[in-house]
Amino acid sequence: MGEFVDKVKGAINDLVGDAKQEVGTRTDNPDLAADGAAQQATGKGQKLKGGIKGALGDKI
C-alpha cells in the first residue's frame, strides 16, 4: 500500500511542480520557478521511494 501512495504523491508533486516552474518562467517570477523545480524534485524522489518500496515489498 505504501508503494502506491508514494507513487501517487510523487506524481502529483511532479505535475504541480512542473506547472509552477512553467508559470514562474513565463511570468518572469524566478521564486515561483524555483519553488516549482524544488517541488518537482520532491515528486521525483517520492516516486523513486515508491518504486524501491515495491521492489523490497514494503520492508522500508
C-alpha distance matrix in Angstrom:
0.0 3.8 5.4 5.4 6.5 8.8 10.2 11.0 12.5 14.3 15.7 17.0 18.6 20.0 21.5 22.9 24.2 25.9 27.5 28.7 30.2 32.0 33.4 34.5 36.2 37.9 39.1 40.2 37.9 36.9 35.0 32.7 32.4 31.5 28.9 27.4 27.5 25.8 23.0 22.6 22.5 19.7 17.7 18.4 17.4 14.0 13.5 14.9 12.7 9.6 11.8 12.7 9.4 9.0 12.6 12.5 9.7 7.9 11.5 12.1
3.8 0.0 3.8 5.5 5.1 6.1 8.5 9.9 10.5 12.0 14.1 15.4 16.3 17.9 19.9 21.0 21.9 23.9 25.7 26.6 27.8 30.0 31.4 32.2 33.9 35.9 37.0 37.8 35.4 34.1 32.1 30.0 29.8 28.6 26.0 24.7 24.6 22.7 20.1 20.0 19.5 16.6 15.0 15.7 14.2 10.8 11.1 12.3 9.5 7.1 10.1 10.6 7.3 8.4 11.9 11.5 9.6 6.8 10.0 9.5
5.4 3.8 0.0 3.8 5.6 5.3 6.2 8.7 10.1 10.5 12.3 14.4 15.4 16.3 18.3 20.1 20.8 22.3 24.4 25.6 26.5 28.4 30.3 31.1 32.5 34.5 36.0 36.8 34.6 33.2 31.6 29.4 28.7 27.6 25.4 23.8 23.3 21.8 19.3 18.5 17.9 15.6 13.6 13.6 12.5 9.4 8.6 9.6 7.6 4.2 6.6 7.9 5.4 5.5 9.1 9.8 8.5 6.9 10.4 10.1
5.4 5.5 3.8 0.0 3.8 5.5 5.1 6.2 8.6 9.7 10.5 12.3 14.2 15.1 16.5 18.3 19.7 21.0 22.7 24.2 25.5 27.0 28.7 29.9 31.4 33.0 34.5 35.7 33.6 32.7 31.0 28.6 28.0 27.4 25.0 23.0 23.0 21.9 19.0 18.0 18.3 16.0 13.3 13.9 13.7 10.4 9.0 11.3 10.1 6.5 8.7 11.1 9.1 8.3 12.0 13.2 11.6 10.3 14.0 13.7
6.5 5.1 5.6 3.8 0.0 3.8 5.5 5.2 6.1 8.4 9.9 10.6 12.2 14.0 15.4 16.5 17.9 19.8 21.2 22.3 23.9 25.7 27.0 28.1 29.9 31.6 32.7 33.8 31.5 30.6 28.7 26.3 26.1 25.4 22.7 21.0 21.4 19.9 16.8 16.6 17.0 14.2 11.9 13.4 12.9 9.2 9.2 11.9 10.2 7.5 10.7 12.6 10.5 11.0 14.6 15.3 13.8 11.5 14.8 13.8
8.8 6.1 5.3 5.5 3.8 0.0 3.8 5.5 5.2 5.9 8.5 9.9 10.4 11.8 14.1 15.3 15.9 17.9 19.8 20.7 21.8 23.9 25.5 26.2 27.9 29.9 31.1 31.9 29.5 28.3 26.4 24.3 23.8 22.8 20.3 18.8 18.7 17.0 14.3 13.9 13.7 11.0 8.9 10.1 9.2 5.5 6.0 8.4 6.7 4.8 8.4 10.1 8.8 10.1 13.2 13.9 13.4 11.1 14.0 12.2
10.2 8.5 6.2 5.1 5.5 3.8 0.0 3.8 5.6 5.0 6.1 8.6 9.9 10.3 12.1 14.2 15.0 16.2 18.3 19.8 20.7 22.3 24.3 25.3 26.6 28.4 30.0 31.0 29.0 27.9 26.5 24.1 23.2 22.6 20.5 18.3 18.1 17.1 14.4 13.1 13.3 11.5 8.4 8.9 9.3 6.3 4.4 7.6 7.7 5.1 7.3 10.2 9.8 9.9 12.8 14.6 14.2 12.8 16.0 14.7
11.0 9.9 8.7 6.2 5.2 5.5 3.8 0.0 3.8 5.3 5.1 6.2 8.6 9.8 10.6 12.2 13.9 15.3 16.7 18.3 19.8 21.2 22.6 24.1 25.7 27.1 28.5 29.8 27.9 27.2 25.7 22.9 22.4 22.3 19.8 17.5 18.1 17.3 14.0 13.1 14.4 12.3 9.1 10.7 11.7 8.5 7.5 11.1 11.1 8.7 11.1 14.0 13.2 13.1 16.3 18.0 17.1 15.5 18.8 17.5
12.5 10.5 10.1 8.6 6.1 5.2 5.6 3.8 0.0 3.8 5.5 5.2 6.1 8.5 9.9 10.6 11.9 14.0 15.4 16.3 17.9 19.9 21.0 22.0 24.0 25.7 26.7 27.8 25.4 24.7 22.8 20.2 20.1 19.6 16.9 15.1 15.8 14.5 11.1 11.1 12.2 9.6 6.9 9.6 10.1 6.8 7.6 11.1 10.6 9.4 12.4 14.6 13.9 14.8 17.9 19.0 18.5 16.2 19.1 17.1
14.3 12.0 10.5 9.7 8.4 5.9 5.0 5.3 3.8 0.0 3.8 5.4 5.2 5.9 8.5 9.9 10.2 12.0 14.2 15.1 16.0 18.1 19.8 20.6 22.1 24.1 25.4 26.2 24.1 23.0 21.5 19.1 18.3 17.7 15.5 13.4 13.3 12.3 9.4 8.4 9.1 7.1 3.8 5.9 7.0 4.6 4.7 8.2 8.8 8.3 10.6 13.0 13.3 14.2 16.6 18.2 18.4 16.5 19.1 17.0
15.7 14.1 12.3 10.5 9.9 8.5 6.1 5.1 5.5 3.8 0.0 3.8 5.5 5.0 6.1 8.6 9.8 10.5 12.3 14.2 15.2 16.5 18.4 19.8 21.0 22.6 24.2 25.5 23.7 23.0 21.9 19.1 18.1 18.2 16.3 13.5 13.8 13.8 10.7 8.9 10.7 9.8 6.0 7.4 9.9 8.1 6.7 10.3 11.8 10.5 12.1 15.1 15.5 15.6 18.1 20.2 20.2 18.8 21.8 20.1
17.0 15.4 14.4 12.3 10.6 9.9 8.6 6.2 5.2 5.4 3.8 0.0 3.8 5.4 5.2 6.1 8.3 9.8 10.6 12.2 14.0 15.4 16.5 18.0 19.8 21.2 22.3 23.8 21.9 21.5 20.2 17.1 16.8 17.2 14.7 12.0 13.3 13.2 9.6 8.9 11.5 10.2 7.0 9.8 11.9 9.9 9.8 13.4 14.2 13.2 15.4 18.1 18.1 18.5 21.3 23.0 22.7 20.9 23.8 21.9
18.6 16.3 15.4 14.2 12.2 10.4 9.9 8.6 6.1 5.2 5.5 3.8 0.0 3.8 5.5 5.2 5.7 8.3 9.8 10.3 11.8 13.9 15.2 15.9 17.8 19.7 20.7 21.7 19.4 18.7 17.1 14.4 14.0 13.8 11.3 9.0 10.1 9.5 5.9 5.8 8.3 6.8 4.5 7.9 9.8 8.5 9.5 12.6 13.4 13.4 15.7 17.9 18.3 19.3 21.7 23.2 23.4 21.4 23.8 21.4
20.0 17.9 16.3 15.1 14.0 11.8 10.3 9.8 8.5 5.9 5.0 5.4 3.8 0.0 3.8 5.7 5.2 6.1 8.7 10.0 10.4 12.2 14.3 15.2 16.4 18.3 19.9 20.8 19.0 18.1 17.2 14.5 13.2 13.3 11.7 8.7 8.8 9.3 6.6 4.1 7.0 7.3 4.5 6.2 9.3 9.1 8.9 11.7 13.5 13.6 15.0 17.5 18.6 19.2 21.2 23.2 23.8 22.2 24.7 22.4
21.5 19.9 18.3 16.5 15.4 14.1 12.1 10.6 9.9 8.5 6.1 5.2 5.5 3.8 0.0 3.8 5.4 5.2 6.3 8.7 9.9 10.7 12.4 14.2 15.4 16.6 18.3 19.8 18.4 18.2 17.6 14.4 13.3 14.4 12.8 9.3 10.5 11.8 8.9 7.0 10.5 10.8 8.1 9.8 13.0 12.4 11.8 14.9 16.8 16.3 17.6 20.5 21.3 21.6 23.8 26.0 26.2 24.7 27.5 25.4
22.9 21.0 20.1 18.3 16.5 15.3 14.2 12.2 10.6 9.9 8.6 6.1 5.2 5.7 3.8 0.0 3.8 5.4 5.1 6.2 8.5 9.9 10.6 12.1 14.1 15.3 16.3 17.9 16.0 16.1 15.0 11.6 11.4 12.6 10.3 7.3 9.7 10.6 7.5 7.2 10.9 10.8 9.0 11.7 14.2 13.6 14.0 17.1 18.4 18.2 20.1 22.6 23.2 23.9 26.3 28.0 28.2 26.3 28.9 26.6
24.2 21.9 20.8 19.7 17.9 15.9 15.0 13.9 11.9 10.2 9.8 8.3 5.7 5.2 5.4 3.8 0.0 3.8 5.4 5.1 6.1 8.5 9.9 10.4 12.1 14.2 15.2 16.0 14.0 13.4 12.4 9.4 8.5 9.2 7.3 4.0 5.9 7.1 4.7 4.3 8.0 8.7 7.9 10.1 12.6 12.9 13.7 16.1 17.7 18.2 19.9 22.0 23.1 24.1 26.1 27.8 28.4 26.5 28.8 26.1
25.9 23.9 22.3 21.0 19.8 17.9 16.2 15.3 14.0 12.0 10.5 9.8 8.3 6.1 5.2 5.4 3.8 0.0 3.8 5.5 5.1 6.2 8.7 9.8 10.6 12.3 14.2 15.2 14.1 13.5 13.6 10.7 8.7 10.3 9.7 5.9 6.8 9.5 8.0 6.0 9.5 11.2 9.9 11.0 14.2 14.9 14.7 17.0 19.2 19.6 20.7 23.1 24.5 25.1 26.9 29.0 29.7 28.3 30.6 28.2
27.5 25.7 24.4 22.7 21.2 19.8 18.3 16.7 15.4 14.2 12.3 10.6 9.8 8.7 6.3 5.1 5.4 3.8 0.0 3.8 5.4 5.1 6.1 8.5 9.8 10.6 12.1 13.9 12.9 13.4 13.4 9.9 8.9 11.5 10.5 7.1 9.4 11.9 10.1 9.1 12.8 14.0 12.6 14.4 17.4 17.6 17.5 20.2 22.2 22.2 23.5 26.2 27.2 27.7 29.8 31.8 32.3 30.7 33.2 30.8
28.7 26.6 25.6 24.2 22.3 20.7 19.8 18.3 16.3 15.1 14.2 12.2 10.3 10.0 8.7 6.2 5.1 5.5 3.8 0.0 3.8 5.4 5.2 5.9 8.5 9.9 10.4 11.8 9.9 10.3 9.8 6.2 6.0 8.5 7.2 4.6 7.8 9.9 8.7 9.0 12.4 13.4 13.0 15.1 17.6 18.0 18.7 21.1 22.7 23.3 24.9 27.1 28.1 29.1 31.1 32.9 33.4 31.5 33.8 31.1
30.2 27.8 26.5 25.5 23.9 21.8 20.7 19.8 17.9 16.0 15.2 14.0 11.8 10.4 9.9 8.5 6.1 5.1 5.4 3.8 0.0 3.8 5.6 5.1 6.1 8.6 10.0 10.4 9.1 8.5 9.1 6.4 3.9 6.6 7.1 4.4 5.8 9.0 9.1 8.5 11.3 13.3 13.3 14.6 17.1 18.3 18.8 20.8 22.7 23.7 24.9 26.9 28.4 29.4 31.0 32.9 33.9 32.1 34.2 31.4
32.0 30.0 28.4 27.0 25.7 23.9 22.3 21.2 19.9 18.1 16.5 15.4 13.9 12.2 10.7 9.9 8.5 6.2 5.1 5.4 3.8 0.0 3.8 5.4 5.1 6.1 8.5 9.8 9.8 10.3 11.7 8.9 6.7 10.1 10.8 8.0 9.3 12.7 12.4 11.3 14.3 16.5 15.8 16.8 19.8 20.8 20.8 22.9 25.2 25.7 26.7 29.1 30.6 31.2 32.9 35.0 35.9 34.4 36.7 34.2
33.4 31.4 30.3 28.7 27.0 25.5 24.3 22.6 21.0 19.8 18.4 16.5 15.2 14.3 12.4 10.6 9.9 8.7 6.1 5.2 5.6 3.8 0.0 3.8 5.4 5.1 6.0 8.3 7.9 9.7 10.7 7.6 7.1 10.8 10.9 8.9 11.3 14.1 13.6 13.5 16.6 18.2 17.8 19.4 22.1 22.8 23.2 25.5 27.4 27.9 29.2 31.6 32.8 33.5 35.4 37.4 38.1 36.3 38.7 36.0
34.5 32.2 31.1 29.9 28.1 26.2 25.3 24.1 22.0 20.6 19.8 18.0 15.9 15.2 14.2 12.1 10.4 9.8 8.5 5.9 5.1 5.4 3.8 0.0 3.8 5.6 5.3 5.8 4.5 5.9 7.2 4.8 4.2 7.9 8.8 7.9 9.9 12.6 12.9 13.3 15.9 17.6 18.0 19.5 21.8 22.9 23.7 25.7 27.5 28.4 29.8 31.8 33.2 34.3 36.0 37.8 38.7 36.8 38.8 35.9
36.2 33.9 32.5 31.4 29.9 27.9 26.6 25.7 24.0 22.1 21.0 19.8 17.8 16.4 15.4 14.1 12.1 10.6 9.8 8.5 6.1 5.1 5.4 3.8 0.0 3.8 5.6 5.2 6.1 6.7 9.4 8.0 5.8 9.2 11.2 9.9 10.7 14.0 14.9 14.4 16.7 19.1 19.3 20.2 22.8 24.2 24.7 26.3 28.5 29.6 30.5 32.6 34.3 35.2 36.6 38.6 39.7 38.1 40.1 37.3
37.9 35.9 34.5 33.0 31.6 29.9 28.4 27.1 25.7 24.1 22.6 21.2 19.7 18.3 16.6 15.3 14.2 12.3 10.6 9.9 8.6 6.1 5.1 5.6 3.8 0.0 3.8 5.6 7.7 9.6 12.2 10.3 9.0 12.7 14.2 12.6 14.0 17.2 17.6 17.0 19.7 21.9 21.7 22.8 25.6 26.7 26.9 28.9 31.2 31.8 32.8 35.1 36.7 37.3 38.9 41.1 42.0 40.4 42.7 40.0
39.1 37.0 36.0 34.5 32.7 31.1 30.0 28.5 26.7 25.4 24.2 22.3 20.7 19.9 18.3 16.3 15.2 14.2 12.1 10.4 10.0 8.5 6.0 5.3 5.6 3.8 0.0 3.8 5.5 8.6 10.7 9.2 9.3 12.8 13.8 13.1 15.1 17.8 18.2 18.4 21.1 22.9 23.0 24.5 27.0 28.0 28.6 30.7 32.6 33.4 34.7 36.9 38.2 39.1 40.9 42.8 43.6 41.8 43.9 41.1
40.2 37.8 36.8 35.7 33.8 31.9 31.0 29.8 27.8 26.2 25.5 23.8 21.7 20.8 19.8 17.9 16.0 15.2 13.9 11.8 10.4 9.8 8.3 5.8 5.2 5.6 3.8 0.0 3.8 6.1 9.0 8.9 8.5 11.3 13.3 13.2 14.5 17.1 18.2 18.6 20.7 22.7 23.4 24.6 26.8 28.3 29.1 30.8 32.7 33.9 35.1 36.9 38.5 39.7 41.2 43.0 44.1 42.2 44.1 41.1
37.9 35.4 34.6 33.6 31.5 29.5 29.0 27.9 25.4 24.1 23.7 21.9 19.4 19.0 18.4 16.0 14.0 14.1 12.9 9.9 9.1 9.8 7.9 4.5 6.1 7.7 5.5 3.8 0.0 3.8 5.5 5.6 6.4 8.8 10.2 10.8 12.5 14.5 15.6 16.6 18.6 20.3 21.3 22.8 24.7 26.0 27.2 28.9 30.5 31.8 33.3 35.0 36.4 37.8 39.4 40.9 42.0 39.9 41.6 38.5
36.9 34.1 33.2 32.7 30.6 28.3 27.9 27.2 24.7 23.0 23.0 21.5 18.7 18.1 18.2 16.1 13.4 13.5 13.4 10.3 8.5 10.3 9.7 5.9 6.7 9.6 8.6 6.1 3.8 0.0 3.8 5.5 4.9 6.0 8.5 9.7 10.3 12.2 14.1 15.0 16.4 18.3 19.7 20.9 22.5 24.2 25.6 26.9 28.5 30.2 31.5 32.9 34.5 36.1 37.5 38.9 40.2 38.1 39.6 36.4
35.0 32.1 31.6 31.0 28.7 26.4 26.5 25.7 22.8 21.5 21.9 20.2 17.1 17.2 17.6 15.0 12.4 13.6 13.4 9.8 9.1 11.7 10.7 7.2 9.4 12.2 10.7 9.0 5.5 3.8 0.0 3.8 5.4 5.1 6.1 8.5 9.9 10.6 12.2 14.1 15.4 16.5 18.3 20.0 21.2 22.6 24.4 25.8 27.0 28.7 30.4 31.7 32.9 34.8 36.3 37.4 38.6 36.3 37.7 34.4
32.7 30.0 29.4 28.6 26.3 24.3 24.1 22.9 20.2 19.1 19.1 17.1 14.4 14.5 14.4 11.6 9.4 10.7 9.9 6.2 6.4 8.9 7.6 4.8 8.0 10.3 9.2 8.9 5.6 5.5 3.8 0.0 3.8 5.4 5.0 6.1 8.6 9.8 10.4 12.1 14.2 15.2 16.3 18.3 19.9 20.9 22.4 24.3 25.5 26.8 28.6 30.2 31.3 32.9 34.7 36.0 36.9 34.6 36.4 33.3
32.4 29.8 28.7 28.0 26.1 23.8 23.2 22.4 20.1 18.3 18.1 16.8 14.0 13.2 13.3 11.4 8.5 8.7 8.9 6.0 3.9 6.7 7.1 4.2 5.8 9.0 9.3 8.5 6.4 4.9 5.4 3.8 0.0 3.8 5.5 5.1 6.2 8.7 9.9 10.4 12.4 14.3 15.2 16.5 18.5 19.9 21.1 22.6 24.3 25.7 27.1 28.7 30.2 31.6 33.1 34.7 35.8 33.9 35.7 32.6
31.5 28.6 27.6 27.4 25.4 22.8 22.6 22.3 19.6 17.7 18.2 17.2 13.8 13.3 14.4 12.6 9.2 10.3 11.5 8.5 6.6 10.1 10.8 7.9 9.2 12.7 12.8 11.3 8.8 6.0 5.1 5.4 3.8 0.0 3.8 5.3 5.0 6.2 8.6 9.7 10.6 12.4 14.2 15.4 16.6 18.5 20.1 21.2 22.6 24.5 25.9 27.1 28.6 30.4 31.7 33.0 34.4 32.3 33.7 30.5
28.9 26.0 25.4 25.0 22.7 20.3 20.5 19.8 16.9 15.5 16.3 14.7 11.3 11.7 12.8 10.3 7.3 9.7 10.5 7.2 7.1 10.8 10.9 8.8 11.2 14.2 13.8 13.3 10.2 8.5 6.1 5.0 5.5 3.8 0.0 3.8 5.5 5.1 6.2 8.5 9.9 10.6 12.3 14.3 15.4 16.5 18.5 20.1 21.0 22.6 24.5 25.8 26.9 28.7 30.4 31.5 32.5 30.2 31.8 28.5
27.4 24.7 23.8 23.0 21.0 18.8 18.3 17.5 15.1 13.4 13.5 12.0 9.0 8.7 9.3 7.3 4.0 5.9 7.1 4.6 4.4 8.0 8.9 7.9 9.9 12.6 13.1 13.2 10.8 9.7 8.5 6.1 5.1 5.3 3.8 0.0 3.8 5.4 5.1 6.0 8.6 9.8 10.4 12.3 14.2 15.2 16.5 18.3 19.8 21.0 22.6 24.3 25.6 27.0 28.7 30.2 31.1 29.1 31.0 28.0
27.5 24.6 23.3 23.0 21.4 18.7 18.1 18.1 15.8 13.3 13.8 13.3 10.1 8.8 10.5 9.7 5.9 6.8 9.4 7.8 5.8 9.3 11.3 9.9 10.7 14.0 15.1 14.5 12.5 10.3 9.9 8.6 6.2 5.0 5.5 3.8 0.0 3.8 5.5 5.0 6.2 8.6 9.8 10.6 12.4 14.3 15.4 16.6 18.4 20.0 21.2 22.7 24.4 25.8 27.1 28.7 30.0 28.2 29.8 26.8
25.8 22.7 21.8 21.9 19.9 17.0 17.1 17.3 14.5 12.3 13.8 13.2 9.5 9.3 11.8 10.6 7.1 9.5 11.9 9.9 9.0 12.7 14.1 12.6 14.0 17.2 17.8 17.1 14.5 12.2 10.6 9.8 8.7 6.2 5.1 5.4 3.8 0.0 3.8 5.4 5.1 6.3 8.7 10.0 10.6 12.4 14.4 15.4 16.5 18.5 20.1 21.1 22.6 24.5 25.9 26.9 28.3 26.1 27.5 24.3
23.0 20.1 19.3 19.0 16.8 14.3 14.4 14.0 11.1 9.4 10.7 9.6 5.9 6.6 8.9 7.5 4.7 8.0 10.1 8.7 9.1 12.4 13.6 12.9 14.9 17.6 18.2 18.2 15.6 14.1 12.2 10.4 9.9 8.6 6.2 5.1 5.5 3.8 0.0 3.8 5.4 5.0 6.2 8.7 9.8 10.5 12.4 14.3 15.2 16.5 18.5 19.9 20.9 22.6 24.5 25.6 26.5 24.3 26.1 23.0
22.6 20.0 18.5 18.0 16.6 13.9 13.1 13.1 11.1 8.4 8.9 8.9 5.8 4.1 7.0 7.2 4.3 6.0 9.1 9.0 8.5 11.3 13.5 13.3 14.4 17.0 18.4 18.6 16.6 15.0 14.1 12.1 10.4 9.7 8.5 6.0 5.0 5.4 3.8 0.0 3.8 5.4 5.0 6.3 8.7 9.8 10.6 12.4 14.2 15.4 16.7 18.5 20.0 21.2 22.8 24.5 25.5 23.8 25.7 23.0
22.5 19.5 17.9 18.3 17.0 13.7 13.3 14.4 12.2 9.1 10.7 11.5 8.3 7.0 10.5 10.9 8.0 9.5 12.8 12.4 11.3 14.3 16.6 15.9 16.7 19.7 21.1 20.7 18.6 16.4 15.4 14.2 12.4 10.6 9.9 8.6 6.2 5.1 5.4 3.8 0.0 3.8 5.3 5.1 6.3 8.7 10.0 10.6 12.3 14.3 15.4 16.6 18.4 20.0 21.2 22.6 24.1 22.3 23.8 20.9
19.7 16.6 15.6 16.0 14.2 11.0 11.5 12.3 9.6 7.1 9.8 10.2 6.8 7.3 10.8 10.8 8.7 11.2 14.0 13.4 13.3 16.5 18.2 17.6 19.1 21.9 22.9 22.7 20.3 18.3 16.5 15.2 14.3 12.4 10.6 9.8 8.6 6.3 5.0 5.4 3.8 0.0 3.8 5.5 5.1 6.2 8.7 9.8 10.4 12.4 14.3 15.3 16.4 18.4 20.0 20.9 22.1 19.9 21.4 18.4
17.7 15.0 13.6 13.3 11.9 8.9 8.4 9.1 6.9 3.8 6.0 7.0 4.5 4.5 8.1 9.0 7.9 9.9 12.6 13.0 13.3 15.8 17.8 18.0 19.3 21.7 23.0 23.4 21.3 19.7 18.3 16.3 15.2 14.2 12.3 10.4 9.8 8.7 6.2 5.0 5.3 3.8 0.0 3.8 5.3 5.0 6.2 8.6 9.7 10.5 12.4 14.2 15.2 16.6 18.5 19.9 20.7 18.8 21.0 18.4
18.4 15.7 13.6 13.9 13.4 10.1 8.9 10.7 9.6 5.9 7.4 9.8 7.9 6.2 9.8 11.7 10.1 11.0 14.4 15.1 14.6 16.8 19.4 19.5 20.2 22.8 24.5 24.6 22.8 20.9 20.0 18.3 16.5 15.4 14.3 12.3 10.6 10.0 8.7 6.3 5.1 5.5 3.8 0.0 3.8 5.5 5.2 6.2 8.6 9.9 10.6 12.4 14.2 15.4 16.6 18.4 19.8 18.4 20.3 17.9
17.4 14.2 12.5 13.7 12.9 9.2 9.3 11.7 10.1 7.0 9.9 11.9 9.8 9.3 13.0 14.2 12.6 14.2 17.4 17.6 17.1 19.8 22.1 21.8 22.8 25.6 27.0 26.8 24.7 22.5 21.2 19.9 18.5 16.6 15.4 14.2 12.4 10.6 9.8 8.7 6.3 5.1 5.3 3.8 0.0 3.8 5.4 5.0 6.1 8.6 9.8 10.5 12.2 14.2 15.2 16.4 17.9 16.2 17.6 14.8
14.0 10.8 9.4 10.4 9.2 5.5 6.3 8.5 6.8 4.6 8.1 9.9 8.5 9.1 12.4 13.6 12.9 14.9 17.6 18.0 18.3 20.8 22.8 22.9 24.2 26.7 28.0 28.3 26.0 24.2 22.6 20.9 19.9 18.5 16.5 15.2 14.3 12.4 10.5 9.8 8.7 6.2 5.0 5.5 3.8 0.0 3.8 5.4 5.0 6.2 8.6 9.8 10.4 12.3 14.2 15.2 16.0 14.0 15.9 13.3
13.5 11.1 8.6 9.0 9.2 6.0 4.4 7.5 7.6 4.7 6.7 9.8 9.5 8.9 11.8 14.0 13.7 14.7 17.5 18.7 18.8 20.8 23.2 23.7 24.7 26.9 28.6 29.1 27.2 25.6 24.4 22.4 21.1 20.1 18.5 16.5 15.4 14.4 12.4 10.6 10.0 8.7 6.2 5.2 5.4 3.8 0.0 3.8 5.4 5.0 6.3 8.7 9.8 10.6 12.4 14.3 15.1 13.9 16.3 14.4
14.9 12.3 9.6 11.3 11.9 8.4 7.6 11.1 11.1 8.2 10.3 13.4 12.6 11.7 14.9 17.1 16.1 17.0 20.2 21.1 20.8 22.9 25.5 25.7 26.3 28.9 30.7 30.8 28.9 26.9 25.8 24.3 22.6 21.2 20.1 18.3 16.6 15.4 14.3 12.4 10.6 9.8 8.6 6.2 5.0 5.4 3.8 0.0 3.8 5.4 5.0 6.2 8.6 9.8 10.6 12.3 14.0 13.1 14.8 12.9
12.7 9.5 7.6 10.1 10.2 6.7 7.7 11.1 10.6 8.8 11.8 14.2 13.4 13.5 16.8 18.4 17.7 19.2 22.2 22.7 22.7 25.2 27.4 27.5 28.5 31.2 32.6 32.7 30.5 28.5 27.0 25.5 24.3 22.6 21.0 19.8 18.4 16.5 15.2 14.2 12.3 10.4 9.7 8.6 6.1 5.0 5.4 3.8 0.0 3.8 5.4 5.1 6.1 8.6 9.8 10.5 11.9 10.2 11.7 9.4
9.6 7.1 4.2 6.5 7.5 4.8 5.1 8.7 9.4 8.3 10.5 13.2 13.4 13.6 16.3 18.2 18.2 19.6 22.2 23.3 23.7 25.7 27.9 28.4 29.6 31.8 33.4 33.9 31.8 30.2 28.7 26.8 25.7 24.5 22.6 21.0 20.0 18.5 16.5 15.4 14.3 12.4 10.5 9.9 8.6 6.2 5.0 5.4 3.8 0.0 3.8 5.4 5.0 6.2 8.7 9.9 10.2 8.8 11.5 10.1
11.8 10.1 6.6 8.7 10.7 8.4 7.3 11.1 12.4 10.6 12.1 15.4 15.7 15.0 17.6 20.1 19.9 20.7 23.5 24.9 24.9 26.7 29.2 29.8 30.5 32.8 34.7 35.1 33.3 31.5 30.4 28.6 27.1 25.9 24.5 22.6 21.2 20.1 18.5 16.7 15.4 14.3 12.4 10.6 9.8 8.6 6.3 5.0 5.4 3.8 0.0 3.8 5.4 5.0 6.2 8.7 9.8 9.8 12.1 11.4
12.7 10.6 7.9 11.1 12.6 10.1 10.2 14.0 14.6 13.0 15.1 18.1 17.9 17.5 20.5 22.6 22.0 23.1 26.2 27.1 26.9 29.1 31.6 31.8 32.6 35.1 36.9 36.9 35.0 32.9 31.7 30.2 28.7 27.1 25.8 24.3 22.7 21.1 19.9 18.5 16.6 15.3 14.2 12.4 10.5 9.8 8.7 6.2 5.1 5.4 3.8 0.0 3.8 5.3 5.0 6.1 8.4 8.3 9.5 8.6
9.4 7.3 5.4 9.1 10.5 8.8 9.8 13.2 13.9 13.3 15.5 18.1 18.3 18.6 21.3 23.2 23.1 24.5 27.2 28.1 28.4 30.6 32.8 33.2 34.3 36.7 38.2 38.5 36.4 34.5 32.9 31.3 30.2 28.6 26.9 25.6 24.4 22.6 20.9 20.0 18.4 16.4 15.2 14.2 12.2 10.4 9.8 8.6 6.1 5.0 5.4 3.8 0.0 3.8 5.4 5.1 5.8 4.7 6.8 6.4
9.0 8.4 5.5 8.3 11.0 10.1 9.9 13.1 14.8 14.2 15.6 18.5 19.3 19.2 21.6 23.9 24.1 25.1 27.7 29.1 29.4 31.2 33.5 34.3 35.2 37.3 39.1 39.7 37.8 36.1 34.8 32.9 31.6 30.4 28.7 27.0 25.8 24.5 22.6 21.2 20.0 18.4 16.6 15.4 14.2 12.3 10.6 9.8 8.6 6.2 5.0 5.3 3.8 0.0 3.8 5.5 5.1 6.1 8.9 9.7
12.6 11.9 9.1 12.0 14.6 13.2 12.8 16.3 17.9 16.6 18.1 21.3 21.7 21.2 23.8 26.3 26.1 26.9 29.8 31.1 31.0 32.9 35.4 36.0 36.6 38.9 40.9 41.2 39.4 37.5 36.3 34.7 33.1 31.7 30.4 28.7 27.1 25.9 24.5 22.8 21.2 20.0 18.5 16.6 15.2 14.2 12.4 10.6 9.8 8.7 6.2 5.0 5.4 3.8 0.0 3.8 5.6 7.9 9.2 10.3
12.5 11.5 9.8 13.2 15.3 13.9 14.6 18.0 19.0 18.2 20.2 23.0 23.2 23.2 26.0 28.0 27.8 29.0 31.8 32.9 32.9 35.0 37.4 37.8 38.6 41.1 42.8 43.0 40.9 38.9 37.4 36.0 34.7 33.0 31.5 30.2 28.7 26.9 25.6 24.5 22.6 20.9 19.9 18.4 16.4 15.2 14.3 12.3 10.5 9.9 8.7 6.1 5.1 5.5 3.8 0.0 3.8 5.7 5.8 7.5
9.7 9.6 8.5 11.6 13.8 13.4 14.2 17.1 18.5 18.4 20.2 22.7 23.4 23.8 26.2 28.2 28.4 29.7 32.3 33.4 33.9 35.9 38.1 38.7 39.7 42.0 43.6 44.1 42.0 40.2 38.6 36.9 35.8 34.4 32.5 31.1 30.0 28.3 26.5 25.5 24.1 22.1 20.7 19.8 17.9 16.0 15.1 14.0 11.9 10.2 9.8 8.4 5.8 5.1 5.6 3.8 0.0 3.8 5.5 8.2
7.9 6.8 6.9 10.3 11.5 11.1 12.8 15.5 16.2 16.5 18.8 20.9 21.4 22.2 24.7 26.3 26.5 28.3 30.7 31.5 32.1 34.4 36.3 36.8 38.1 40.4 41.8 42.2 39.9 38.1 36.3 34.6 33.9 32.3 30.2 29.1 28.2 26.1 24.3 23.8 22.3 19.9 18.8 18.4 16.2 14.0 13.9 13.1 10.2 8.8 9.8 8.3 4.7 6.1 7.9 5.7 3.8 0.0 3.8 5.5
11.5 10.0 10.4 14.0 14.8 14.0 16.0 18.8 19.1 19.1 21.8 23.8 23.8 24.7 27.5 28.9 28.8 30.6 33.2 33.8 34.2 36.7 38.7 38.8 40.1 42.7 43.9 44.1 41.6 39.6 37.7 36.4 35.7 33.7 31.8 31.0 29.8 27.5 26.1 25.7 23.8 21.4 21.0 20.3 17.6 15.9 16.3 14.8 11.7 11.5 12.1 9.5 6.8 8.9 9.2 5.8 5.5 3.8 0.0 3.8
12.1 9.5 10.1 13.7 13.8 12.2 14.7 17.5 17.1 17.0 20.1 21.9 21.4 22.4 25.4 26.6 26.1 28.2 30.8 31.1 31.4 34.2 36.0 35.9 37.3 40.0 41.1 41.1 38.5 36.4 34.4 33.3 32.6 30.5 28.5 28.0 26.8 24.3 23.0 23.0 20.9 18.4 18.4 17.9 14.8 13.3 14.4 12.9 9.4 10.1 11.4 8.6 6.4 9.7 10.3 7.5 8.2 5.5 3.8 0.0
